[in-house]
């Protein structure tokens, strides 16, 4: 499965991207467990904060956008792991 993580915004307004294919990883079962633990609804906010990052995460048929200050729990775990083990693009 392909996972794509994009971080945009911040003070400089730049975008960074990380990608990972779980089929080629050494721990596909761990990735499956991590994705299964994700809440079905991503945290959202009506109150934008200047210079906050926005995280856009895409996997399977799912795309979620999470404000940086609300990136927590399993979503943060997923982003951290993709950034650590994936390819930066």
QUIJO-V877069 format. One record per residue. N is the residue number from 1. RES is the residue in three letters. SS is DSSP state (2 for helix, 1 for strand, 0 for the rest). Layout:
# QUIJO-V877069
{{N;RES;SS} {N;RES;SS}}
This chain:
# QUIJO-V877069
{{1;UNK;0} {2;UNK;1} {3;UNK;1} {4;UNK;1} {5;UNK;1} {6;UNK;1} {7;UNK;1} {8;UNK;1} {9;UNK;1} {10;UNK;0} {11;UNK;0} {12;UNK;0} {13;UNK;0} {14;UNK;1} {15;UNK;1} {16;UNK;1} {17;UNK;1} {18;UNK;1} {19;UNK;1} {20;UNK;1} {21;UNK;1} {22;UNK;2} {23;UNK;2} {24;UNK;2} {25;UNK;0} {26;UNK;0} {27;UNK;0} {28;UNK;2} {29;UNK;2} {30;UNK;2} {31;UNK;2} {32;UNK;2} {33;UNK;2} {34;UNK;2} {35;UNK;2} {36;UNK;2} {37;UNK;0} {38;UNK;0} {39;UNK;0} {40;UNK;0} {41;UNK;0} {42;UNK;0} {43;UNK;0} {44;UNK;0} {45;UNK;0} {46;UNK;0} {47;UNK;0} {48;UNK;0} {49;UNK;0} {50;UNK;0} {51;UNK;0} {52;UNK;0} {53;UNK;1} {54;UNK;1} {55;UNK;1} {56;UNK;1} {57;UNK;1} {58;UNK;1} {59;UNK;1} {60;UNK;0} {61;UNK;0} {62;UNK;1} {63;UNK;1} {64;UNK;1} {65;UNK;1} {66;UNK;1} {67;UNK;1} {68;UNK;2} {69;UNK;2} {70;UNK;2} {71;UNK;0} {72;UNK;0} {73;UNK;2} {74;UNK;2} {75;UNK;2} {76;UNK;2} {77;UNK;2} {78;UNK;2} {79;UNK;2} {80;UNK;2} {81;UNK;2} {82;UNK;2} {83;UNK;2} {84;UNK;2} {85;UNK;2} {86;UNK;0} {87;UNK;1} {88;UNK;1} {89;UNK;0}}
